[in-house]
C-alpha cells in the first residue's frame, strides 16, 4: 500500500494549483520543482527549500530542522537552535546580549561533538 510507512503527509498536485501558490510550478513544462516546506501547526511556513533536479536533498537535515522547530515551539522561543544543532546539544537563550556574540556562546565544533 502506498503511503503506509510514510510518517508525514505527502500530496500530489495535478494541475499545479498548490505549486503555483508556493512558487514552484512551471506552467510551460507542466511540472513542479521539488520543494520542502516546513509548516507549523498554526499553518505558518517556518522554512522552505527548493532545489532543481540535479541537486539532491538531505533528508537528515530536513529532520534535524523539524526537530529544531519543534524544540523552539515547545520552549515558546526561550531556547533557539544554532546552525547544525541536534537534539541533546546546546541551545541558545535569545536576547539582546546574544546579538553579535553568538561566537562566545557556541562554535561549529560543538555541533559535531
N, CA, C and O atoms as CSV, one atom per row, in Angstrom:
chain,resi,resn,atom,element,x,y,z
A,1,UNK,N,N,0.838,-1.185,0.000
A,1,UNK,CA,C,0.000,0.000,0.000
A,1,UNK,C,C,0.884,1.250,0.000
A,1,UNK,O,O,1.776,1.374,0.839
A,2,UNK,N,N,0.654,2.136,-0.894
A,2,UNK,CA,C,1.421,3.367,-0.988
A,2,UNK,C,C,1.111,4.257,0.206
A,2,UNK,O,O,-0.049,4.443,0.571
A,3,UNK,N,N,2.170,4.807,0.815
A,3,UNK,CA,C,1.999,5.735,1.918
A,3,UNK,C,C,1.838,5.083,3.273
A,3,UNK,O,O,1.722,5.774,4.285
A,4,UNK,N,N,1.829,3.759,3.307
A,4,UNK,CA,C,1.614,3.049,4.562
A,4,UNK,C,C,2.688,3.355,5.598
A,4,UNK,O,O,2.377,3.531,6.776
A,5,UNK,N,N,3.939,3.421,5.177
A,5,UNK,CA,C,5.042,3.596,6.118
A,5,UNK,C,C,5.616,5.012,6.122
A,5,UNK,O,O,6.687,5.226,6.690
A,6,UNK,N,N,4.962,5.954,5.527
A,6,UNK,CA,C,5.455,7.331,5.479
A,6,UNK,C,C,4.882,8.078,6.683
A,6,UNK,O,O,3.665,8.221,6.802
A,7,UNK,N,N,5.766,8.562,7.588
A,7,UNK,CA,C,5.277,9.162,8.837
A,7,UNK,C,C,4.872,10.632,8.744
A,7,UNK,O,O,4.750,11.306,9.766
A,8,UNK,N,N,4.665,11.126,7.537
A,8,UNK,CA,C,4.275,12.520,7.369
A,8,UNK,C,C,3.413,12.627,6.128
A,8,UNK,O,O,3.486,11.769,5.248
A,9,UNK,N,N,2.597,13.667,6.044
A,9,UNK,CA,C,1.706,13.799,4.895
A,9,UNK,C,C,2.460,14.144,3.604
A,9,UNK,O,O,3.381,14.960,3.602
A,10,UNK,N,N,2.052,13.514,2.533
A,10,UNK,CA,C,2.571,13.837,1.206
A,10,UNK,C,C,1.354,14.037,0.313
A,10,UNK,O,O,0.269,13.532,0.604
A,11,UNK,N,N,1.539,14.771,-0.768
A,11,UNK,CA,C,0.396,15.019,-1.629
A,11,UNK,C,C,0.803,15.053,-3.090
A,11,UNK,O,O,1.982,15.163,-3.424
A,12,UNK,N,N,-0.179,14.959,-3.937
A,12,UNK,CA,C,0.010,15.081,-5.374
A,12,UNK,C,C,-0.729,16.347,-5.801
A,12,UNK,O,O,-1.790,16.671,-5.267
A,13,UNK,N,N,-0.159,17.050,-6.762
A,13,UNK,CA,C,-0.720,18.346,-7.153
A,13,UNK,C,C,-0.973,18.383,-8.656
A,13,UNK,O,O,-0.376,19.183,-9.375
A,14,UNK,N,N,-1.849,17.523,-9.118
A,14,UNK,CA,C,-2.165,17.524,-10.542
A,14,UNK,C,C,-2.808,18.851,-10.908
A,14,UNK,O,O,-3.781,19.275,-10.283
A,15,UNK,N,N,-2.263,19.496,-11.916
A,15,UNK,CA,C,-2.767,20.794,-12.340
A,15,UNK,C,C,-1.985,21.961,-11.774
A,15,UNK,O,O,-2.115,23.085,-12.260
A,16,UNK,N,N,-1.170,21.716,-10.752
A,16,UNK,CA,C,-0.264,22.736,-10.240
A,16,UNK,C,C,-0.856,23.841,-9.398
A,16,UNK,O,O,-0.223,24.884,-9.236
A,17,UNK,N,N,-2.053,23.655,-8.851
A,17,UNK,CA,C,-2.654,24.725,-8.040
A,17,UNK,C,C,-1.831,25.040,-6.799
A,17,UNK,O,O,-1.578,26.207,-6.499
A,18,UNK,N,N,-1.416,24.016,-6.083
A,18,UNK,CA,C,-0.631,24.240,-4.873
A,18,UNK,C,C,0.763,24.735,-5.232
A,18,UNK,O,O,1.281,25.657,-4.602
A,19,UNK,N,N,1.366,24.122,-6.244
A,19,UNK,CA,C,2.697,24.546,-6.685
A,19,UNK,C,C,2.721,26.001,-7.117
A,19,UNK,O,O,3.708,26.702,-6.891
A,20,UNK,N,N,1.660,26.453,-7.727
A,20,UNK,CA,C,1.572,27.858,-8.125
A,20,UNK,C,C,1.550,28.751,-6.884
A,20,UNK,O,O,2.227,29.778,-6.847
A,21,UNK,N,N,0.781,28.366,-5.879
A,21,UNK,CA,C,0.724,29.142,-4.632
A,21,UNK,C,C,2.102,29.245,-3.973
A,21,UNK,O,O,2.458,30.288,-3.425
A,22,UNK,N,N,2.869,28.160,-4.030
A,22,UNK,CA,C,4.182,28.124,-3.385
A,22,UNK,C,C,5.316,28.558,-4.312
A,22,UNK,O,O,6.475,28.589,-3.898
A,23,UNK,N,N,4.994,28.889,-5.549
A,23,UNK,CA,C,6.004,29.394,-6.474
A,23,UNK,C,C,6.934,28.348,-7.055
A,23,UNK,O,O,8.053,28.680,-7.447
A,24,UNK,N,N,6.505,27.090,-7.122
A,24,UNK,CA,C,7.370,26.044,-7.656
A,24,UNK,C,C,6.808,25.368,-8.912
A,24,UNK,O,O,7.396,24.410,-9.413
A,25,UNK,N,N,5.689,25.854,-9.414
A,25,UNK,CA,C,5.070,25.245,-10.589
A,25,UNK,C,C,5.579,25.894,-11.873
A,25,UNK,O,O,5.572,27.117,-12.013
A,26,UNK,N,N,6.017,25.059,-12.799
A,26,UNK,CA,C,6.472,25.508,-14.117
A,26,UNK,C,C,5.320,25.293,-15.094
A,26,UNK,O,O,5.070,24.169,-15.529
A,27,UNK,N,N,4.624,26.370,-15.436
A,27,UNK,CA,C,3.454,26.263,-16.315
A,27,UNK,C,C,3.813,25.742,-17.696
A,27,UNK,O,O,3.063,24.957,-18.275
A,28,UNK,N,N,4.944,26.166,-18.229
A,28,UNK,CA,C,5.353,25.739,-19.575
A,28,UNK,C,C,5.588,24.231,-19.606
A,28,UNK,O,O,5.108,23.538,-20.503
A,29,UNK,N,N,6.321,23.737,-18.634
A,29,UNK,CA,C,6.629,22.312,-18.587
A,29,UNK,C,C,5.547,21.465,-17.948
A,29,UNK,O,O,5.537,20.243,-18.096
A,30,UNK,N,N,4.628,22.120,-17.230
A,30,UNK,CA,C,3.570,21.389,-16.551
A,30,UNK,C,C,4.083,20.548,-15.388
A,30,UNK,O,O,3.475,19.543,-15.021
A,31,UNK,N,N,5.202,20.967,-14.814
A,31,UNK,CA,C,5.797,20.227,-13.696
A,31,UNK,C,C,6.131,21.167,-12.549
A,31,UNK,O,O,6.112,22.390,-12.688
A,32,UNK,N,N,6.430,20.570,-11.439
A,32,UNK,CA,C,6.833,21.359,-10.282
A,32,UNK,C,C,8.271,21.038,-9.911
A,32,UNK,O,O,8.713,19.894,-10.016
A,33,UNK,N,N,8.992,22.058,-9.476
A,33,UNK,CA,C,10.318,21.853,-8.928
A,33,UNK,C,C,10.093,21.320,-7.520
A,33,UNK,O,O,9.263,21.845,-6.778
A,34,UNK,N,N,10.819,20.294,-7.160
A,34,UNK,CA,C,10.604,19.703,-5.837
A,34,UNK,C,C,10.982,20.690,-4.741
A,34,UNK,O,O,12.014,21.359,-4.805
A,35,UNK,N,N,10.145,20.759,-3.765
A,35,UNK,CA,C,10.389,21.664,-2.654
A,35,UNK,C,C,10.001,21.022,-1.340
A,35,UNK,O,O,9.190,20.098,-1.291
A,36,UNK,N,N,10.592,21.530,-0.286
A,36,UNK,CA,C,10.264,21.083,1.065
A,36,UNK,C,C,9.808,22.309,1.831
A,36,UNK,O,O,10.518,23.312,1.897
A,37,UNK,N,N,8.627,22.224,2.404
A,37,UNK,CA,C,8.058,23.328,3.156
A,37,UNK,C,C,7.743,22.820,4.560
A,37,UNK,O,O,6.990,21.860,4.724
A,38,UNK,N,N,8.316,23.462,5.563
A,38,UNK,CA,C,8.027,23.101,6.948
A,38,UNK,C,C,6.960,24.075,7.434
A,38,UNK,O,O,7.192,25.279,7.540
A,39,UNK,N,N,5.791,23.524,7.723
A,39,UNK,CA,C,4.639,24.326,8.115
A,39,UNK,C,C,4.268,23.951,9.541
A,39,UNK,O,O,4.052,22.777,9.845
A,40,UNK,N,N,4.194,24.949,10.415
A,40,UNK,CA,C,3.909,24.662,11.821
A,40,UNK,C,C,2.423,24.342,12.025
A,40,UNK,O,O,1.623,24.510,11.105
A,41,UNK,N,N,2.053,23.883,13.222
A,41,UNK,CA,C,0.653,23.531,13.482
A,41,UNK,C,C,-0.340,24.677,13.290
A,41,UNK,O,O,-1.539,24.439,13.143
A,42,UNK,N,N,0.151,25.920,13.290
A,42,UNK,CA,C,-0.727,27.072,13.058
A,42,UNK,C,C,-0.868,27.396,11.576
A,42,UNK,O,O,-1.564,28.343,11.209
A,43,UNK,N,N,-0.205,26.608,10.715
A,43,UNK,CA,C,-0.291,26.827,9.278
A,43,UNK,C,C,0.700,27.849,8.751
A,43,UNK,O,O,0.570,28.296,7.611
A,44,UNK,N,N,1.685,28.229,9.551
A,44,UNK,CA,C,2.686,29.223,9.149
A,44,UNK,C,C,3.911,28.506,8.582
A,44,UNK,O,O,4.444,27.587,9.205
A,45,UNK,N,N,4.352,28.931,7.399
A,45,UNK,CA,C,5.564,28.359,6.815
A,45,UNK,C,C,6.758,28.858,7.624
A,45,UNK,O,O,7.009,30.061,7.698
A,46,UNK,N,N,7.484,27.933,8.224
A,46,UNK,CA,C,8.654,28.274,9.023
A,46,UNK,C,C,9.932,28.170,8.197
A,46,UNK,O,O,10.897,28.886,8.462
A,47,UNK,N,N,9.948,27.288,7.202
A,47,UNK,CA,C,11.143,27.107,6.382
A,47,UNK,C,C,10.743,26.485,5.051
A,47,UNK,O,O,9.724,25.803,4.944
A,48,UNK,N,N,11.562,26.734,4.047
A,48,UNK,CA,C,11.352,26.053,2.772
A,48,UNK,C,C,12.682,25.939,2.048
A,48,UNK,O,O,13.600,26.733,2.250
A,49,UNK,N,N,12.753,24.928,1.202
A,49,UNK,CA,C,13.938,24.702,0.382
A,49,UNK,C,C,13.459,24.191,-0.966
A,49,UNK,O,O,12.673,23.246,-1.033
A,50,UNK,N,N,13.924,24.802,-2.024
A,50,UNK,CA,C,13.580,24.385,-3.368
A,50,UNK,C,C,14.884,24.189,-4.133
A,50,UNK,O,O,15.697,25.105,-4.254
A,51,UNK,N,N,15.061,22.995,-4.636
A,51,UNK,CA,C,16.281,22.672,-5.380
A,51,UNK,C,C,15.918,22.161,-6.762
A,51,UNK,O,O,14.934,21.438,-6.921
A,52,UNK,N,N,16.698,22.526,-7.753
A,52,UNK,CA,C,16.471,21.993,-9.088
A,52,UNK,C,C,16.894,20.523,-9.101
A,52,UNK,O,O,17.697,20.106,-8.267
A,53,UNK,N,N,16.361,19.736,-10.037
A,53,UNK,CA,C,16.592,18.294,-10.033
A,53,UNK,C,C,18.048,17.809,-9.985
A,53,UNK,O,O,18.290,16.739,-9.427
A,54,UNK,N,N,19.019,18.525,-10.531
A,54,UNK,CA,C,20.376,17.965,-10.484
A,54,UNK,C,C,20.994,17.883,-9.086
A,54,UNK,O,O,21.995,17.191,-8.900
A,55,UNK,N,N,20.423,18.567,-8.114
A,55,UNK,CA,C,20.996,18.571,-6.765
A,55,UNK,C,C,20.034,17.836,-5.824
A,55,UNK,O,O,18.851,18.167,-5.744
A,56,UNK,N,N,20.557,16.848,-5.125
A,56,UNK,CA,C,19.734,16.060,-4.216
A,56,UNK,C,C,19.455,16.783,-2.916
A,56,UNK,O,O,20.139,17.739,-2.550
A,57,UNK,N,N,18.436,16.304,-2.230
A,57,UNK,CA,C,18.059,16.877,-0.956
A,57,UNK,C,C,18.602,16.004,0.174
A,57,UNK,O,O,18.902,14.829,-0.036
A,58,UNK,N,N,18.726,16.573,1.359
A,58,UNK,CA,C,19.277,15.875,2.506
A,58,UNK,C,C,18.162,15.633,3.516
A,58,UNK,O,O,17.743,16.554,4.217
A,59,UNK,N,N,17.687,14.404,3.590
A,59,UNK,CA,C,16.583,14.067,4.485
A,59,UNK,C,C,16.994,14.252,5.945
A,59,UNK,O,O,16.191,14.710,6.757
A,60,UNK,N,N,18.231,13.903,6.287
A,60,UNK,CA,C,18.698,14.065,7.659
A,60,UNK,C,C,18.632,15.527,8.091
A,60,UNK,O,O,18.246,15.824,9.222
A,61,UNK,N,N,19.004,16.431,7.205
A,61,UNK,CA,C,18.950,17.860,7.523
A,61,UNK,C,C,17.505,18.320,7.679
A,61,UNK,O,O,17.204,19.127,8.559
A,62,UNK,N,N,16.615,17.819,6.841
A,62,UNK,CA,C,15.202,18.190,6.966
A,62,UNK,C,C,14.651,17.733,8.320
A,62,UNK,O,O,13.939,18.488,8.982
A,63,UNK,N,N,14.973,16.513,8.733
A,63,UNK,CA,C,14.504,16.012,10.024
A,63,UNK,C,C,15.108,16.815,11.176
A,63,UNK,O,O,14.423,17.100,12.158
A,64,UNK,N,N,16.399,17.184,11.058
A,64,UNK,CA,C,17.050,18.000,12.084
A,64,UNK,C,C,16.337,19.335,12.222
A,64,UNK,O,O,16.107,19.802,13.338
A,65,UNK,N,N,15.989,19.950,11.110
A,65,UNK,CA,C,15.302,21.236,11.151
A,65,UNK,C,C,13.918,21.106,11.780
A,65,UNK,O,O,13.510,21.967,12.559
A,66,UNK,N,N,13.198,20.044,11.452
A,66,UNK,CA,C,11.884,19.834,12.059
A,66,UNK,C,C,12.027,19.709,13.569
A,66,UNK,O,O,11.244,20.297,14.315
A,67,UNK,N,N,13.017,18.950,14.027
A,67,UNK,CA,C,13.246,18.799,15.471
A,67,UNK,C,C,13.602,20.137,16.110
A,67,UNK,O,O,13.163,20.429,17.222
A,68,UNK,N,N,14.385,20.941,15.422
A,68,UNK,CA,C,14.762,22.253,15.947
A,68,UNK,C,C,13.527,23.155,16.063
A,68,UNK,O,O,13.351,23.831,17.076
A,69,UNK,N,N,12.682,23.169,15.043
A,69,UNK,CA,C,11.462,23.981,15.110
A,69,UNK,C,C,10.531,23.488,16.214
A,69,UNK,O,O,9.885,24.292,16.887
A,70,UNK,N,N,10.462,22.179,16.402
A,70,UNK,CA,C,9.632,21.638,17.466
A,70,UNK,C,C,10.143,22.094,18.836
A,70,UNK,O,O,9.352,22.474,19.699
A,71,UNK,N,N,11.467,22.055,19.037
A,71,UNK,CA,C,12.034,22.483,20.318
A,71,UNK,C,C,11.751,23.966,20.576
A,71,UNK,O,O,11.347,24.342,21.677
A,72,UNK,N,N,11.960,24.788,19.579
A,72,UNK,CA,C,11.713,26.224,19.733
A,72,UNK,C,C,10.243,26.462,20.062
A,72,UNK,O,O,9.922,27.300,20.905
A,73,UNK,N,N,9.363,25.739,19.409
A,73,UNK,CA,C,7.930,25.896,19.688
A,73,UNK,C,C,7.602,25.436,21.105
A,73,UNK,O,O,6.865,26.111,21.823
A,74,UNK,N,N,8.147,24.287,21.508
A,74,UNK,CA,C,7.886,23.750,22.845
A,74,UNK,C,C,8.353,24.704,23.941
A,74,UNK,O,O,7.707,24.819,24.983
A,75,UNK,N,N,9.480,25.389,23.707
A,75,UNK,CA,C,10.019,26.309,24.717
A,75,UNK,C,C,9.469,27.718,24.553
A,75,UNK,O,O,9.868,28.638,25.266
A,76,UNK,N,N,8.554,27.879,23.611
A,76,UNK,CA,C,7.942,29.176,23.320
A,76,UNK,C,C,9.002,30.245,23.031
A,76,UNK,O,O,8.848,31.409,23.399
A,77,UNK,N,N,10.083,29.820,22.363
A,77,UNK,CA,C,11.142,30.747,21.969
A,77,UNK,C,C,12.161,31.054,23.042
A,77,UNK,O,O,13.055,31.871,22.823
A,78,UNK,N,N,12.048,30.411,24.213
A,78,UNK,CA,C,13.020,30.641,25.287
A,78,UNK,C,C,14.373,30.011,24.959
A,78,UNK,O,O,15.404,30.402,25.506
A,79,UNK,N,N,14.351,29.027,24.054
A,79,UNK,CA,C,15.579,28.409,23.567
A,79,UNK,C,C,15.544,28.453,22.046
A,79,UNK,O,O,14.501,28.239,21.429
A,80,UNK,N,N,16.701,28.733,21.453
A,80,UNK,CA,C,16.825,28.711,19.997
A,80,UNK,C,C,17.981,27.793,19.640
A,80,UNK,O,O,18.843,27.503,20.469
A,81,UNK,N,N,17.986,27.345,18.401
A,81,UNK,CA,C,18.980,26.367,17.976
A,81,UNK,C,C,19.946,26.973,16.974
A,81,UNK,O,O,19.524,27.533,15.962
A,82,UNK,N,N,21.232,26.866,17.246
A,82,UNK,CA,C,22.220,27.377,16.303
A,82,UNK,C,C,22.361,26.454,15.091
A,82,UNK,O,O,21.818,25.349,15.074
A,83,UNK,N,N,23.078,26.908,14.106
A,83,UNK,CA,C,23.328,26.125,12.905
A,83,UNK,C,C,23.936,24.777,13.273
A,83,UNK,O,O,24.868,24.707,14.075
A,84,UNK,N,N,23.411,23.717,12.691
A,84,UNK,CA,C,23.937,22.393,12.949
A,84,UNK,C,C,23.461,21.764,14.249
A,84,UNK,O,O,23.870,20.649,14.573
A,85,UNK,N,N,22.606,22.451,15.003
A,85,UNK,CA,C,22.112,21.919,16.268
A,85,UNK,C,C,21.457,20.558,16.043
A,85,UNK,O,O,20.815,20.316,15.021
A,86,UNK,N,N,21.638,19.684,17.020
A,86,UNK,CA,C,20.974,18.383,17.020
A,86,UNK,C,C,20.354,18.157,18.396
A,86,UNK,O,O,20.810,18.735,19.383
A,87,UNK,N,N,19.319,17.322,18.469
A,87,UNK,CA,C,18.696,17.056,19.770
A,87,UNK,C,C,19.737,16.631,20.803
A,87,UNK,O,O,20.621,15.821,20.525
A,88,UNK,N,N,19.610,17.198,21.995
A,88,UNK,CA,C,20.532,16.894,23.077
A,88,UNK,C,C,21.747,17.806,23.134
A,88,UNK,O,O,22.495,17.785,24.111
A,89,UNK,N,N,21.947,18.601,22.102
A,89,UNK,CA,C,23.084,19.521,22.071
A,89,UNK,C,C,22.666,20.874,22.648
A,89,UNK,O,O,21.487,21.133,22.887
A,90,UNK,N,N,23.654,21.713,22.859
A,90,UNK,CA,C,23.455,23.026,23.475
A,90,UNK,C,C,22.516,23.906,22.639
A,90,UNK,O,O,22.617,23.968,21.414
A,91,UNK,N,N,21.605,24.580,23.338
A,91,UNK,CA,C,20.747,25.578,22.700
A,91,UNK,C,C,21.214,26.946,23.174
A,91,UNK,O,O,22.089,27.051,24.034
A,92,UNK,N,N,20.635,27.975,22.615
A,92,UNK,CA,C,20.974,29.337,22.995
A,92,UNK,C,C,19.749,30.016,23.583
A,92,UNK,O,O,18.616,29.691,23.229
A,93,UNK,N,N,19.982,30.947,24.472
A,93,UNK,CA,C,18.904,31.744,25.060
A,93,UNK,C,C,18.888,33.081,24.322
A,93,UNK,O,O,19.849,33.844,24.419
A,94,UNK,N,N,17.819,33.380,23.589
A,94,UNK,CA,C,17.790,34.622,22.818
A,94,UNK,C,C,17.743,35.850,23.718
A,94,UNK,O,O,17.217,35.808,24.830
A,95,UNK,N,N,18.299,36.932,23.217
A,95,UNK,CA,C,18.282,38.194,23.947
A,95,UNK,C,C,19.227,39.181,23.289
A,95,UNK,O,O,20.016,38.809,22.421
A,96,UNK,N,N,19.151,40.416,23.692
A,96,UNK,CA,C,19.964,41.463,23.094
A,96,UNK,C,C,21.452,41.186,23.276
A,96,UNK,O,O,22.256,41.562,22.423
A,97,UNK,N,N,21.830,40.532,24.377
A,97,UNK,CA,C,23.232,40.228,24.626
A,97,UNK,C,C,23.807,39.201,23.670
A,97,UNK,O,O,25.025,39.101,23.523
A,98,UNK,N,N,22.938,38.434,23.017
A,98,UNK,CA,C,23.393,37.414,22.070
A,98,UNK,C,C,23.735,38.012,20.710
A,98,UNK,O,O,24.520,37.441,19.953
A,99,UNK,N,N,23.146,39.160,20.405
A,99,UNK,CA,C,23.365,39.802,19.111
A,99,UNK,C,C,24.850,40.137,18.952
A,99,UNK,O,O,25.421,40.879,19.752
A,100,UNK,N,N,25.448,39.592,17.934
A,100,UNK,CA,C,26.865,39.821,17.660
A,100,UNK,C,C,27.807,39.036,18.554
A,100,UNK,O,O,29.026,39.161,18.434
A,101,UNK,N,N,27.253,38.229,19.450
A,101,UNK,CA,C,28.077,37.488,20.399
A,101,UNK,C,C,27.846,35.978,20.363
A,101,UNK,O,O,28.272,35.263,21.270
A,102,UNK,N,N,27.187,35.500,19.341
A,102,UNK,CA,C,26.928,34.061,19.259
A,102,UNK,C,C,28.236,33.288,19.353
A,102,UNK,O,O,28.277,32.221,19.967
A,103,UNK,N,N,29.285,33.795,18.767
A,103,UNK,CA,C,30.583,33.113,18.766
A,103,UNK,C,C,31.097,32.866,20.190
A,103,UNK,O,O,31.881,31.944,20.413
A,104,UNK,N,N,30.657,33.686,21.153
A,104,UNK,CA,C,31.069,33.494,22.542
A,104,UNK,C,C,30.311,32.336,23.198
A,104,UNK,O,O,30.798,31.718,24.145
A,105,UNK,N,N,29.121,32.054,22.684
A,105,UNK,CA,C,28.247,31.045,23.278
A,105,UNK,C,C,28.313,29.688,22.586
A,105,UNK,O,O,28.034,28.660,23.204
A,106,UNK,N,N,28.677,29.683,21.315
A,106,UNK,CA,C,28.578,28.447,20.535
A,106,UNK,C,C,29.578,28.458,19.399
A,106,UNK,O,O,29.871,29.506,18.824
A,107,UNK,N,N,30.097,27.291,19.081
A,107,UNK,CA,C,31.002,27.176,17.940
A,107,UNK,C,C,30.529,26.015,17.061
A,107,UNK,O,O,29.838,25.113,17.534
A,108,UNK,N,N,30.896,26.044,15.809
A,108,UNK,CA,C,30.542,24.977,14.888
A,108,UNK,C,C,31.043,23.637,15.414
A,108,UNK,O,O,30.387,22.612,15.231
A,109,UNK,N,N,32.178,23.642,16.052
A,109,UNK,CA,C,32.760,22.413,16.603
A,109,UNK,C,C,31.778,21.723,17.552
A,109,UNK,O,O,31.687,20.495,17.558
A,110,UNK,N,N,31.053,22.490,18.343
A,110,UNK,CA,C,30.096,21.930,19.308
A,110,UNK,C,C,28.998,21.124,18.611
A,110,UNK,O,O,28.505,20.144,19.170
A,111,UNK,N,N,28.616,21.520,17.415
A,111,UNK,CA,C,27.549,20.828,16.711
A,111,UNK,C,C,27.969,19.416,16.317
A,111,UNK,O,O,27.118,18.543,16.142
A,112,UNK,N,N,29.258,19.187,16.179
A,112,UNK,CA,C,29.724,17.885,15.701
A,112,UNK,C,C,30.383,17.041,16.779
A,112,UNK,O,O,30.902,15.964,16.486
A,113,UNK,N,N,30.372,17.510,18.018
A,113,UNK,CA,C,30.962,16.721,19.118
A,113,UNK,C,C,30.017,15.650,19.583
A,113,UNK,O,O,30.343,14.893,20.497
